[in-house]
Amino acid sequence: MRYFSPAVVDRKIRFALVGCGRIAANHFNAIAQHADRCELVAVCDIDPTCLSAAAKSTGARPYRSLSDLLARSDADAVIIATPSGLHPEQAIQIAAAGRHVITEKPMATRWEDGKRMVGACDAAGVRMFVVKQNRRNATLQLLKRAVDQKRFGRIYMVNLNVFWTRPADYYNSAKWRGTWEYDGGAFMNQASHYVDLIDWIIGPVESLQAYTATLARDIEVEDTGVISLRWRNGALGSMNVTMLTYPRNLEGSITILGETGTVRIGGVAVNEVQQWEFAAPHEDDMLVRDASYQTTSVYGYGHPLYYDNVIKVLRGEAEPETDGREGLKSLEVLVAAYKSARDGKRVALPLEY
């Protein structure tokens, strides 16, 4: 039984955020929607322009360094929205300061770093949350329930596609983008939430084989890749990812073919139920039409629902939906895929016993 610091029950949860870049606004908006139970008290960035804009838009106190924030702010939990390669050391620093950790995806770019993050939070008695807001999408909630309820019977095949575009300007916008050390490639960064569906929806992976390629962008990492998968339940499948789709983001989808069911969730970001057929009817079938939604953002609208769970956990009212150990599951698949692509071999999971 792991020990955690006491729940906050007599005041608002106090959040701080480090890394005021591309994804930060989603966190700011989500926290604002729960203003009756939480508040953003501090923001941090090494870029003075980004920091000033974040402080102005949120009213939170600005800090130029994480060390200063931890020393001078009274935040209960710190959100890490910095380049991925910085997550491990920052998480360990936050945990050592006795604050809960909320880290954006991917939690780390290396397997050992991910384990160190979890261990540091355990040792400090603080919670670790990994942001997986796509799990809260209504479309995926329906699909997850259908799998859990065994509506597919035996699952035969699963296919995931992420056909998006990231132009050269995107990678050139910051030196860390497209690097192994701080970013990771199309699988690790852009398609991370779809890799998460591999285990969360279908179950543990038995083995995989991957190919990656850098076909068009001047970057260290892959802009395109494929993974062939075998799950422990016997299902076969694949994941196909590219950031080179012309001329815009085309599709983020998951298709499941089973003994007694066929479902395809598509759209630009798994936001449309495009096929939903089962041998036996269920009350959830009436919810399919309303589950689909329009979006121009690949991030979806799951951040507020994600924060609802985080707040409830810190208030002692719920268990975390995506803690550090849950985050390690998708990191393990990612690391296995890169290992397979590098070595040209099938990789069995788990990576270690």
N, C-alpha and C positions, 0 to 999 in steps of 0.2 A: 504494500500500500504506500503510494507516494504522498509526501506531505506537501501542501501548498499553503502559501501565505493566506491570512484570513480574508474572507469575502468582504466586499465593500457594501454595507447595507444602510448606512445613515447619511449618505451624500451622493452626489453625482460621480460617476467614474471619470477620472481625468486622463485624457490621452495626449500623447505628444507624437509628432511625426518627423522623421528624418528622411530627407530626399524629396524636395518639392518640385519634382519634374512632371513627366507626362501623365502618370497615374495618380498623382497626389490629389487632384480635384475630385476624383471618385471617392476617396476617403473623406475629404472635407465635406462633401455633400451628404455622404452616408451618416457621418457623425452629427451633422446639423439636423438630420431627420429624426434623431433620437435625443434631441436637446433636453427632454424632460428627465433623461437618465444619465447623460454623459456630456462632456465638454472637451474641446480641444484647447489645451493650455499652453502648448509650446510647439514651435516648428523649427527645423534646423536644415541648413544647406550651406555648402561652401561657396555657392554662387550668390553674391549679394543681390543681384537683380531678382533671381527666383525667390530668394528668402524674403526680400522686401514685399514682393507681390503676394506671397503666401500670407505673410503677417497682416498685410493690409486687407486682404479679402476675408480673413478668418477672425482677426482680432487677437490671435494667439501671440505670445511673446516670442520674438525671434532669437535664435542662437546660431553662432557661426561654427560651433563644433559640438559633437555628440558628448564629449567629456564635460563641456560647460553646461549643456542641457541637463545631464544627469546630476551634476553637482548643485545646480541652482533651481531646477524646476521640481514641482511636487507631483509629477505625472505618475499614475499608477501603472500605465502600460505605454510602451513605445512602439510605434509602427515603423517598420523598415521598408522604405520605398526607394532605396538607393540602387546603383548597379549591382547585379546579382552576385558578383564576385566579392563584394564587400559585406554581404549578409552574415557570413559566419562569425567574423571577428566582432562585428557590431552587436550581433545577438549575444555573444558571450560576454561582451562588455556591459550590455544592458542587464543581463541576468545577474552578473556579479554585483550590480548596483541595487539589486533587489526589486527590479521592475519586471513586469510581465512583457513578453515579446510577441509582437504580431509582425510576421514577415511576409512580404510579397513573394510571388512565385518567380523563378524557382527558389526554394529555400536556400539552396547552395548549388554550386556547379560541380562539386566533387563529393563522392560518397562519404569519405572520412570526415569531411567538414560538416556534412549534415548530421552525422552521428555525434560529433563534438557539440553541436548546437543543442541537440536534445539532452545530452549528458550535462551540459552546463546549466540548463534550465532545471533539470531534475535536482542537481546538487544545490542550487540556490533556492529551491522550493517555490519557483515561479511557473506560471503557465507559459506554454509556447503555442501560438496559433499560426497556421500557414494559410494564407489567403487563397481560397478556392471558391470564389463567388459564383462561378458558373454552375456549381452544384445546386444553387438555389433557383436557377431558372425553372419556371413552371413546366416547360417541355421536358427537361431532364428529370425533374421530380416525378413526373408521370411515368417516364421510362424506367427509372429506378424502382418504382413500386411494382411495375409490371414484371420486372425480372425477379424481384424479391418474392412476389406472389406466384412464381413459377408458371406464368401465363404462356411463356414461349415453349413449355415443355423442355426438351433438350435443345440447347442452343448449338446450331451447326456452324454458323459463320458470322463474323463481325467485321465491318469495314468502317474506318474513320478517314475522312478527307479534310485537309486544311489547305485550301487553294486561295491564298491571299497574295497581296503584293506589298513589297517594301522596296521603294526605289533607292537608288544610290544616295540621294539626298538624306534619306532617313539614317543610313549608316554613317554618313559623313557629318551628321549633326553633332556628334560627340565622339571623342577619341576611343571611349570604352566600347562603343557599339561594334558588334561583329568580331569581338576578341574572345579567345578561349578563357582568359583570366577573369574577365569581368562580366561577360555577357552570355556566351553560349550561342548556339546556332538556332536554326528554324525549329528544331524539336525542343531544345532546352528553353528558349525564350518565347517565341510567338505561339508555338503549339503546346505549351506546357499544360494548359487546362484540358486539352484534348487527350494528352498522355494520361492525365489523371483519371479520365473516364475508363481507361483500359482495365484498371483494377477495381475502381469504385462501382462501376456498373456491372462488369462481367465477372470479375474475380481474379484470383492470383494467376500470374503467367507462369507456365511451365518452361518455356524457352522462346527465343526469338533470334532472328537474323536480320541484319540491317545493312543498307547501303546509303551512303551520303555523298553529296557532290556540291561543289561550289561552281556553278555554271555561268553566272553572270555578274555577280557583285564582287568588288575588290575587297574581300574580307577574309579573315583567318578561318572562319567557321563555315558550316554548310548553309546554302540557301535553298536546298532541295534534298529530300530523303524519303526512303521507304523502309518499312519494317514489316516482316512476316512474323506472325505470332501464333503460338499454340498455348492455349490456356489449360490449366489443370483439369477443368471440367470436360476437356476434349475438343472444345470449339477451336476452329481455325479462323484466321483473319489477317488483316493488313491495316497499316496506317500509311497514308500517302500525304506528304507535306511539301509545299513549295511556297516561296515568297516571291515568285516570278510571274504570277498570273497577270495576263494582259487584258484590259488596261487597269483593272481595279479588283478589289477583293471579290471573289466569286462565291465561295462556299466554305462553311464549317459544318461538318455533318457526321452522324453516326447511323449506321444501318445494322440491324440485327435480324438474322434469318433463323428461325427456330422450327421445331417440330410442329407447333400449333400456333405460331404467330410470326408476323413480319411487320417491322416498324422501321421507318426512316425519319430521323429528325434532321432537317437541313436548314436552308437559309444561309445567310452570310455568317451566322454565329449560333448554330443549333437553336434557332428561334422559331422554326416552323415545323409543325408536325405534318409531314408530306405523305406518309403512309402509316396506317394504324389498323391492322387486321389481326383478329384472334379467333380461334375456333369457338371459344365460349365467351359470351357477353359478360361485362362487368360494369359496375356503376362508374368507374373511372372513364369509361368510353364517352360519357356525356360531357366530360371536362376537356376533351381534346381540342375542340374548336376554340374555346376561350384561352387555352394554354399558349397558342401561337401569338406572336407579337411582332411588330415592326421595329427594326433597329438599324441605325447607321453606324453603330459602335460595336466593335468586336468584343468589347468588355462586358456587354450585356447590362442588366439592371440588378444584379445580385448583391452588390455591396451593402445596401441597407439591411437586407435580410441576413447577410453574413454577420454584420455588426450586432444585430439583435441577439444572435447566439453568443457572441463574444461578451456582450454586456451581461447577459443572463448568467454565463459561467462565472464572471468576476463578481457577480452579486450572490453567487452560491445557489442559483436557481436551475442550473442545467449542466450537462456535460458537454465538452467541446465536440463539434462536428468534425473539425479538421485540426487536430493537434499535431505536434511535431512528428510523432510516430506515423500518423496518417500521411503526413507530407513525405516521409521517407519512402513510402510505397511507390509514388510516381518518380521520385529521384532515382530509385533503384532501377526502374525500367529505363529511364533516360541514360543512366550510366552504362547499363547493359547494352543498349542500342549503340552507343558510341564505341564501346569496347568491341562489339561485333563488327561494326563498320571499319574500325581501325585494323583489326586482326583478320578479317575475312572469314570469321568462324561463327557458328551457332553458339549462343551463350545461354546456359541454363540458369534459372533462378530458383531459390534466392542466391545472391552473390556469395553469401557466407552463411554458415550455420552457427 
